[in-house]
């Protein structure tokens, strides 16, 4: 019976990583995907937004959700192409459909 207890620490460690995901719903729509994948950097008060605020010096908002000049093509390009300070997201991370939903959300009226 001792051999069964050797796997308990491995099982408990694995459950610590899996348990937070159980019961969590996948993000829905462009806004949900934006909140999950983009807002940690591009949300209000986050690093990319602060950088863009300084870069644009008030000419346009640094928070991309507050902008009205964003195009679908620009969003898709920025998500798929690595640029300084921002990684590219592979199709295994964000599918083309998910990128399209984020692009639709950012290029749309965002509920304004």
Helices and strands as residue ranges (DSSP letters): H 2-5, H 8-18, G 19-21, H 29-37, H 39-42, H 47-56, G 64-66, H 72-80, H 96-107
